[in-house]
């Protein structure tokens, strides 16, 4: 049989199939996914319940649709190609959730598999307890007690009084008493256990038996003189101790003597007084037995700075010469809190026109026919005075004319000093 004859027979066969069926041949549908096996779910509870599910891969499957249901309502769902999934729920202990996994091969849906999970009680009880001591006896009081799944009267309570006696059952009542055999510092604990075995141990405040001595310590305050609203007075711990309580367990507060009382943190803290007067900072230290020590420091005399700085502009030896004004110099003196950066401005009359100095660019710009127009257009050069109060500003491109310089400034608490101004006729190089 020739190749041409073979092709003819094949074509005839296809045409015959189309004539018999009336339509072209269709592709076969995807294979139905196999079943999901070994579906399992577990729950943990970092906040709400987290349900973790795993399963074995199903045959002929491209992806899975997974859902978490509560009471027949889907509360979370996800599509994944893997075989694990985690979801969270606000359901409570004792409720049942259902994890359902449906396999898919493309758009071909397989048989869904589900597993139910009874949410276990994973949360320990919560409670609040206070402790007080009188002579050799301590009393623990239950202030709060609850659990998410166990009734309050079914929560087991145990006490370890911290004296070596171990755990003791606290069966009834909301208070429990204990008499210590000797003087000392003891740390009682309360253990709470619900019916599911979830347990928590609460450490209570220390019980100090036989402590009648207040803490001891030395604190310093300085500087001895200060300015209102400016000087930071520092209160510093030199030493602090107690016969029973650890230093870290002491409650320490600073009373600055002006009505400000605050916790003393670290080994030093600062305070700025808002009014003039003489104040003596005091430290109060309370130990775990309630003994209070009052530890005074030295007096702080606080004065108000009400005067601004004295501002001057230095006149050069050869004031009429341009060379003498390459720098404008002066001083800003304040004997109290010190001087903030001063602001220096300059204008110059050249012929009938006034010019304003722009220090950032080092240029003079035309400003108008009056000094007022020039002062309005000029910009200030800001300079921080040195330790001696000296300041200076570089002047570029100055020419002959009538120079005017102004300096303004304030001290570090905002008092403004009298403005200084100097006028100088510059007639020669």
Long-range contacts (C-beta under 8 A, 24 or more apart in sequence): 29-108, 30-60, 30-105, 30-106, 30-107, 30-108, 31-60, 31-105, 31-108, 32-60, 32-105, 32-108, 32-110, 33-58, 33-59, 33-60, 33-61, 33-103, 33-104, 33-105, 33-108, 33-109, 33-110, 33-111, 34-58, 34-59, 34-60, 34-61, 34-103, 34-110, 35-103, 35-110, 35-111, 35-113, 36-64, 36-101, 36-102, 36-103, 36-110, 36-111, 36-112, 36-113, 37-113, 39-99, 39-101, 39-113, 39-114, 39-115, 40-115, 41-97, 41-99, 41-115, 41-117, 42-117, 43-97, 43-117, 43-119, 43-120, 43-122, 44-122, 45-122, 45-123, 47-88, 48-88, 48-89, 48-90, 48-91, 49-88, 49-89, 49-90, 49-91, 49-97, 49-119, 49-122, 50-86, 50-87, 50-88, 51-86, 51-87, 51-88, 51-89, 51-97, 51-99, 51-117, 52-84, 52-85, 52-86, 53-84, 53-85, 53-86, 53-99, 53-101, 53-115, 54-83, 54-84, 55-83, 55-101, 55-113, 56-83, 57-83, 58-103, 58-110, 60-105, 61-103, 61-104, 61-105, 61-110, 62-104, 62-105, 62-106, 63-103, 63-104, 64-101, 64-102, 64-103, 64-104, 65-101, 65-102, 65-104, 66-99, 66-100, 66-101, 66-102, 67-99, 67-100, 68-97, 68-98, 68-99, 69-97, 69-98, 69-99, 69-100, 70-95, 70-96, 70-97, 70-98, 71-95, 91-119, 92-119, 92-148, 92-149, 93-119, 93-120, 93-121, 93-122, 93-123, 93-148, 93-149, 93-196, 94-118, 94-119, 94-121, 94-149, 95-119, 120-196, 121-148, 121-149, 121-150, 121-194, 121-195, 121-196, 121-198, 122-196, 122-198, 123-147, 123-148, 123-149, 123-194, 123-198, 124-192, 124-193, 124-194, 124-198, 124-199, 124-200, 125-150, 125-155, 125-192, 125-193, 125-194, 125-198, 125-200, 126-192, 126-200, 127-190, 127-192, 127-202, 129-190, 129-202, 129-204, 130-204, 130-205, 131-188, 131-204, 131-205, 131-207, 133-207, 133-208, 133-209, 133-289, 135-209, 136-179, 136-180, 136-181, 136-209, 136-210, 137-177, 137-178, 137-179, 137-180, 138-177, 138-178, 138-180, 138-186, 138-188, 138-207, 138-209, 139-175, 139-176, 139-177, 139-178, 140-175, 140-176, 140-178, 140-188, 140-190, 140-204, 141-174, 141-175, 142-174, 142-175, 145-192, 147-194, 149-194, 149-195, 149-196, 150-194, 150-195, 150-196, 154-194, 154-195, 155-192, 155-193, 155-194, 156-191, 156-192, 156-193, 156-194, 157-190, 157-191, 157-192, 158-190, 158-191, 158-193, 159-188, 159-189, 159-190, 159-191, 160-188, 160-189, 160-191, 161-186, 161-188, 162-186, 162-187, 162-188, 162-189, 162-207, 167-191, 180-207, 180-209, 182-209, 183-209, 183-210, 183-211, 184-208, 184-209, 184-210, 184-244, 185-209, 185-211, 185-244, 185-245, 185-288, 205-288, 206-245, 206-249, 206-288, 207-288, 208-244, 208-245, 208-287, 208-288, 208-289, 211-243, 211-244, 211-245, 211-287, 211-288, 211-289, 211-291, 212-289, 212-291, 213-242, 213-243, 213-291, 214-242, 214-285, 214-287, 214-291, 214-292, 214-293, 215-240, 215-241, 215-242, 215-245, 215-250, 215-285, 215-286, 215-287, 215-291, 215-293, 216-240, 216-241, 216-242, 216-293, 217-241, 217-283, 217-285, 217-293, 217-295, 218-295, 219-281, 219-283, 219-295, 219-297, 220-297, 220-298, 221-280, 221-281, 221-297, 221-298, 221-300, 222-298, 222-300, 223-300, 224-298, 224-299, 224-300, 224-301, 225-300, 225-301, 225-302, 225-303, 226-273, 226-300, 226-301, 226-302, 226-303, 227-302, 227-303, 227-304, 227-305, 227-336, 227-337, 227-413, 228-273, 228-274, 228-275, 228-276, 228-302, 228-303, 228-304, 228-305, 228-413, 229-272, 229-273, 229-274, 229-413, 230-272, 230-305, 230-337, 230-412, 230-413, 231-272, 231-273, 231-302, 231-337, 232-270, 232-271, 232-272, 233-270, 233-271, 233-272, 233-273, 233-281, 233-300, 234-268, 234-269, 234-270, 235-264, 235-268, 235-269, 235-270, 235-271, 235-281, 235-283, 235-297, 236-267, 236-268, 237-264, 237-267, 237-268, 237-283, 240-285, 242-285, 242-287, 244-287, 244-288, 244-289, 245-287, 245-288, 245-289, 249-287, 249-288, 250-285, 250-286, 250-287, 250-288, 251-285, 251-286, 252-283, 252-284, 252-285, 252-286, 253-283, 253-284, 254-281, 254-282, 254-283, 255-281, 255-282, 255-283, 255-284, 256-281, 257-281, 257-282, 257-300, 273-300, 273-302, 275-302, 275-304, 276-302, 276-303, 276-304, 277-302, 278-302, 305-336, 305-337, 305-411, 305-413, 305-415, 306-415, 307-334, 307-336, 307-411, 307-415, 307-417, 308-334, 308-409, 308-410, 308-411, 308-415, 308-416, 308-417, 308-418, 309-333, 309-334, 309-339, 309-409, 309-410, 309-411, 309-415, 309-417, 310-334, 310-417, 310-418, 311-342, 311-407, 311-408, 311-409, 311-417, 311-418, 311-419, 311-420, 312-407, 312-420, 313-405, 313-407, 313-420, 313-421, 313-422, 315-422, 315-424, 319-424, 320-424, 320-425, 320-426, 320-427, 320-428, 321-426, 321-428, 321-429, 322-398, 322-399, 322-400, 322-426, 322-428, 322-429, 323-429, 325-395, 325-398, 325-403, 325-424, 325-426, 326-394, 326-395, 326-398, 327-392, 327-393, 327-394, 327-395, 328-392, 328-393, 328-395, 328-405, 329-390, 329-391, 329-392, 329-393, 330-390, 330-391, 330-392, 330-407, 330-420, 331-385, 331-388, 331-389, 331-390, 331-391, 332-385, 332-389, 332-391, 332-407, 332-409, 332-417, 333-389, 334-389, 334-411, 334-412, 334-417, 336-411, 337-411, 337-412, 337-413, 338-411, 338-412, 339-385, 339-389, 339-409, 339-410, 339-411, 339-412, 340-409, 340-410, 340-411, 340-412, 341-382, 341-383, 341-384, 341-385, 341-409, 342-382, 342-383, 342-385, 342-391, 342-407, 342-408, 342-409, 343-380, 343-381, 343-382, 343-407, 343-408, 343-409, 344-380, 344-381, 344-382, 344-383, 344-391, 344-393, 344-405, 344-406, 344-407, 345-375, 345-378, 345-379, 345-380, 345-381, 345-405, 345-406, 345-407, 345-408, 346-378, 346-393, 346-395, 346-403, 346-404, 346-405, 346-406, 347-371, 347-374, 347-375, 347-378, 347-403, 347-404, 348-374, 348-398, 348-399, 348-401, 348-402, 348-403, 348-404, 349-401, 349-402, 350-399, 350-400, 350-401, 351-401, 355-401, 357-395, 359-393, 359-394, 362-394, 362-396, 362-397, 363-396, 363-397, 364-397, 364-398, 364-399, 371-404, 375-406, 380-408, 398-426, 399-426, 400-426, 400-427, 400-428, 401-425, 401-426, 402-426
